[in-house]
Amino acid sequence: MYPVDSLRKLIQDIFEQNSLITATWSQLRRRDNVSYTKVQVKPVTLKNQLHYQFAFHYNNKVLHENLTPAEAIERMTVLCEETFRQGLLCTTEADYQILISKKYKVSILTKSPSKTSVDLSHNRKKQYVLEEGVPVSFLVELGIMNEEGRVLARKYDKFRQINRFLEMVQDVIPYLPEGRPLTIVDFGCGKSYLTFALYHYLSVQQRRSLKIIGLDLKADVIEHCNALAQRLHYGDLKFLVGDIADYDELNEVDMVVTLHACDTATDAALEKAVRWGASVILSVPCCQHELFDQIESPVMNPLLSHGILKERFSALATDAIRAKLLDLMGYKTQLLEFIDMEHTPKNILIRAVRGQAGQTADMWKEYTEFRDFIHADPYLERACADLLPGGANPTETAEGDVTEHNTDRSNGKSTTSPDSCDHC
Ligand SMILES: C[S@@+](CC[C@H](N)C(=O)[O-])C[C@H]1O[C@@H](n2cnc3c(N)ncnc32)[C@H](O)[C@@H]1O
């Protein structure tokens, strides 16, 4: 057993030698002292400076703090002397397993190192595109962070959502054209948290030359977004008032984004994207009501006779249909989880990247069989009839029959909507 001073010395040495890989502190000394239950520490580089990221694990969230080496030594010392009774320090030299008794006697078990050092910049990027502790002007303006870069507790979900979205954007960068400015449109941009995030990430962080246009029906929201873009000096981010279906100001667009655009507004956006031949589409649909009033299938009555199941099935079927239609029109489409179900049930992201159309005849057959089985007449198929194997309206069914299609491309909410959307 050692006195607690020996532990202080060990921590000091580890930080002075820059040998820490990870540290984990657990087993609270007193439960009423703090409300987190575990702290993990690891080195990160921020603006080319070594820092230490402290991850405080609470019951349902993790908060991060980035500290300079001097601050980190101080914080680690407090954690081991006042807060926790157990620690594991993994360094490049050795692993130290630490137990601190109630009477502050310390046992340190030294073992050969179990981890190897990691590339800090890579490590950091993988974790978060936007770091807590690093102030970002648009997040400060939107009230998500304070001026020191601390994320406000009630905005933490939004912060995670923005980071998740940017991770998705990071993944599609290889599919965007290089060597020329990009044009990106965000349809149904609303308050535009994610539009600002997209601009910050691509233009400010990645230094890509680009313009982004956000479009929405709401004039007051658009006015507010334009004023914010001006304050932030985001010169190539513009917001316009308009209806997606009527938007015809551009001939070429590289990426189309729609996030929770209501009902068939998503389809109107997908149609635009396909006609522009956009390289990338990222679309999180919302309140998919259209099929709710169309779906019919005696075989599926046990499911469709329950409103809540019918509503959920209609939403899933809508997105399955969208994905298959995009595939048929030359995209490689994936459906991904956007953010955890606990934050919003509208959490499917359609990610489509332009590629070669696959087995078109088989795909079309598969598509029409599904469509006809559930008796659907989807907006996107009607709108893109000239781009699909079935040709212009009326389209052929799998059996070769001719189906009369509704030509209404209204993108308002269905008057018999099964629920009201918590996003709209
Ligand atoms: C739920 S909000 C989502 C806002 C934002 N994209 C986000 O994720 O926070 C949906 C937005 O889509 C807009 N919208 C719905 N239908 C539209 C249409 N046909 N044309 C343009 N905007 C539309 C609404 O005005 C609303 O601001």
The ligand as an ORCA input file, in Angstrom:
! r2SCAN-3c Opt
* xyz 0 1
  C     -40.235     19.578    -39.977
  S     -39.593     20.953    -40.785
  C     -37.910     20.477    -40.980
  C     -36.958     21.628    -41.042
  C     -35.495     21.296    -41.180
  N     -35.193     20.673    -42.432
  C     -35.011     20.456    -40.024
  O     -34.714     19.276    -40.227
  O     -34.942     20.965    -38.911
  C     -40.245     20.787    -42.397
  C     -40.074     22.011    -43.231
  O     -40.430     21.707    -44.575
  C     -41.079     22.836    -45.117
  N     -41.880     22.403    -46.258
  C     -42.918     21.523    -46.257
  N     -43.413     21.387    -47.490
  C     -42.675     22.193    -48.293
  C     -42.706     22.483    -49.676
  N     -43.594     21.901    -50.474
  N     -41.815     23.367    -50.178
  C     -40.902     23.961    -49.357
  N     -40.821     23.696    -48.038
  C     -41.701     22.839    -47.519
  C     -41.900     23.359    -43.949
  O     -42.234     24.728    -44.132
  C     -40.964     23.134    -42.776
  O     -40.190     24.270    -42.492
*
